[in-house]
């Protein structure tokens, strides 16, 4: 059995019990709390007084912390400087992109050479121009022959120029495989005239394919006209059997 002390007012008991159930919660720390060193006054370091300790700090007016208007001002300055830095970097990046886009065009312009200007001398009427064209030939390419056999190939050619060939005109081998070949003297040929040029060839002893090229020349050892050739195959006697 509980006996209440009548000397204590009933209202006090109720208030005491309510106080135990609803104890006041501590205030949450704010960024600008006096205990936060990041917001302590720059002039007094949170002591609220001047350096001598005789008067209240005139910077924070004795609050010990940075004034809110000063913090807002710092935020505005920081935001302004940040935006200026962002804009500056974006401008640099934009300039670099434009320069990179110009490079291919500049490199292409440098890679295209300037047109060459060739000076063509007027034709010298005193220097004759000789021309020749093949009309037909007796043997085709890949003619088969025995080793050391002798055969002939004949070309019918025409003087397709306006100048007669000189008397010194000859038909000579000028490139290809070295073969034993005998050619006849050509001599003078009038414009539009056709002649037959014969070459007598002795096939090499070694089997294989051979090709040799010929050209018309005159006394100054200058070649002219087309470049006829002899193309033949020397057959191995063992394979022929």
C-alpha positions in Angstrom: 0.0 0.0 0.0 1.4 3.3 -1.1 0.9 6.4 1.2 1.4 9.7 -0.5 3.2 12.4 1.4 0.5 15.0 1.8 3.1 17.8 2.3 3.9 17.6 -1.5 1.3 19.2 -3.8 -0.4 16.8 -6.2 0.4 19.1 -9.2 4.1 18.9 -8.4 4.0 15.2 -8.7 2.2 15.3 -12.0 4.6 17.8 -13.4 7.5 15.7 -12.2 6.2 12.6 -13.8 5.5 14.5 -17.1 9.1 15.9 -17.0 10.5 12.4 -16.8 8.4 11.2 -19.7 8.9 14.3 -21.9 12.5 15.3 -21.2 13.6 18.2 -23.4 15.7 17.1 -26.4 19.1 18.8 -26.9 19.2 21.3 -29.7 20.7 20.0 -32.8 24.1 21.5 -33.7 23.8 23.9 -36.6 26.6 24.8 -39.0 26.8 28.2 -37.3 27.0 26.8 -33.8 29.4 28.6 -31.5 31.1 25.3 -30.8 31.8 24.8 -34.5 35.4 26.1 -35.1 34.7 26.5 -38.8 32.4 29.4 -38.0 34.4 31.0 -35.2 35.0 34.7 -35.7 38.2 35.5 -37.5 38.9 38.5 -35.3 38.5 36.9 -31.8 38.6 33.2 -32.6 35.3 32.7 -30.8 36.4 34.5 -27.5 33.8 37.3 -28.2 36.3 39.9 -27.0 39.2 41.9 -28.5 42.8 40.8 -28.0 43.1 42.8 -24.7 39.9 41.2 -23.4 38.4 44.6 -22.4 35.8 45.1 -25.1 33.5 43.0 -27.2 34.9 42.0 -30.6 33.9 44.7 -33.1 34.0 42.2 -36.0 31.4 39.8 -34.6 29.8 42.3 -32.1 30.5 39.9 -29.3 28.8 36.8 -30.8 32.0 34.9 -31.2 31.1 33.7 -34.7 31.2 34.9 -38.3 28.2 37.1 -39.1 25.7 35.5 -41.4 25.9 38.3 -44.0 29.7 37.8 -44.2 29.1 34.1 -44.8 26.6 34.8 -47.5 29.0 37.3 -49.1 31.7 34.6 -49.2 29.3 32.1 -50.8 28.4 34.7 -53.5 32.1 35.3 -54.2 32.9 31.6 -54.3 29.9 30.9 -56.6 30.9 33.8 -58.9 34.6 32.7 -59.1 33.5 29.1 -59.7 31.2 30.1 -62.6 34.0 32.3 -64.1 36.4 29.3 -63.9 33.8 27.0 -65.5 33.1 29.5 -68.3 36.9 30.0 -68.9 37.5 26.2 -69.2 34.5 25.8 -71.5 35.8 28.6 -73.7 39.3 26.9 -73.9 37.6 23.5 -74.7 35.5 25.2 -77.4 38.6 26.8 -78.9 40.4 23.5 -79.0 37.5 21.7 -80.7 37.4 24.4 -83.4 41.1 24.1 -83.9 40.9 20.3 -84.2 38.2 20.6 -86.8 40.3 23.0 -88.8 43.4 20.7 -88.8 42.1 18.2 -91.4 41.3 21.0 -93.8 44.7 22.6 -93.3 46.5 19.3 -93.6 44.5 18.5 -96.8 45.4 21.9 -98.2 49.1 21.3 -97.5 49.0 17.8 -99.0 47.6 19.0 -102.3 50.6 20.1 -104.4 50.5 23.2 -106.5 49.8 22.5 -110.1 53.0 21.9 -112.1 53.5 24.3 -115.0 55.3 22.6 -117.9 56.8 24.6 -120.7 56.3 22.8 -124.0 58.7 23.9 -126.6 57.3 24.3 -130.1 58.1 21.4 -132.4 61.3 21.8 -134.3 60.5 21.3 -138.0 64.2 20.6 -138.7 64.1 17.4 -136.6 62.2 14.6 -138.4 59.7 12.4 -136.5 59.6 8.8 -137.4 56.5 6.5 -136.7 55.8 2.8 -137.1 52.8 0.5 -136.4 52.5 -3.3 -136.6 50.0 -4.6 -139.0 50.4 -8.4 -138.6 52.8 -11.1 -137.4 53.5 -14.8 -138.3 53.9 -16.5 -134.9 51.8 -15.9 -131.7 53.0 -15.9 -128.1 54.1 -19.2 -126.6 55.3 -20.8 -129.9 56.8 -24.2 -129.1 60.1 -25.3 -130.5 62.8 -27.9 -129.9 66.2 -27.0 -128.3 68.6 -25.3 -130.7 66.0 -25.3 -133.4 65.9 -22.4 -135.9 62.7 -20.6 -136.8 61.6 -17.3 -138.2 59.1 -14.7 -137.2 57.9 -12.0 -139.5 56.1 -8.7 -138.8 54.4 -6.6 -141.4 54.8 -3.0 -140.3 53.8 0.4 -141.8 55.3 3.9 -141.8 52.4 5.8 -140.3 54.3 9.1 -140.1 54.7 11.9 -142.5 58.5 11.5 -142.9 60.4 8.7 -144.7 62.5 6.5 -142.5 66.3 7.1 -143.1 68.4 4.6 -145.1 70.2 3.7 -141.9 67.1 2.2 -140.2 67.7 -1.2 -138.6 65.7 -3.7 -136.5 67.6 -4.5 -133.3 66.9 -6.4 -130.0 66.8 -3.9 -127.2 65.6 -5.9 -124.1 64.3 -9.2 -122.8 66.1 -12.6 -122.7 69.4 -12.8 -124.6 68.8 -15.0 -127.6 70.6 -15.7 -130.8 68.7 -13.7 -133.5 69.6 -12.4 -137.0 67.7 -9.4 -138.4 67.7 -8.0 -141.9 68.5 -4.4 -142.9 65.3 -2.3 -143.1 66.5 0.9 -144.9 64.3 3.8 -146.1 60.5 3.4 -146.0 58.2 6.1 -147.4 55.1 7.3 -145.4 52.2 4.9 -145.8 54.4 2.1 -147.2 54.4 -1.4 -145.6 57.3 -3.8 -145.4 58.0 -7.2 -143.8 60.6 -7.5 -141.2 62.0 -11.0 -140.6 63.9 -12.2 -137.6 65.7 -15.6 -137.6 66.0 -17.1 -134.1 68.0 -20.1 -132.9 66.3 -21.5 -129.8 68.5 -22.0 -126.7 69.6 -25.5 -125.6 68.0 -25.2 -122.1 64.2 -25.8 -122.0 62.0 -23.0 -120.8 60.1 -19.9 -121.9 61.9 -17.0 -123.5 60.8 -13.5 -124.6 62.9 -10.9 -126.4 61.9 -7.4 -127.6 63.0 -5.5 -130.7 62.9 -1.9 -131.9 63.5 0.1 -135.0 66.6 2.4 -134.8 68.5 4.8 -137.1 72.0 6.1 -137.4 71.8 8.3 -134.3 70.9 5.1 -132.3 67.5 6.5 -131.5 64.6 4.0 -131.3 61.1 4.8 -132.7 57.8 3.0 -133.3 56.3 0.1 -131.5 58.1 -2.6 -129.5 57.5 -6.0 -131.2 58.6 -9.2 -129.4 59.3 -12.9 -129.8 57.8 -15.2 -127.2 58.5 -18.9 -127.5 58.9 -22.1 -125.4 61.7 -24.6 -125.7 60.3 -28.1 -125.1 62.3 -30.7 -123.1 63.0 -33.6 -125.4 62.3 -36.1 -122.6 58.8 -34.6 -122.1 58.2 -34.5 -125.8 58.6 -38.3 -126.0 
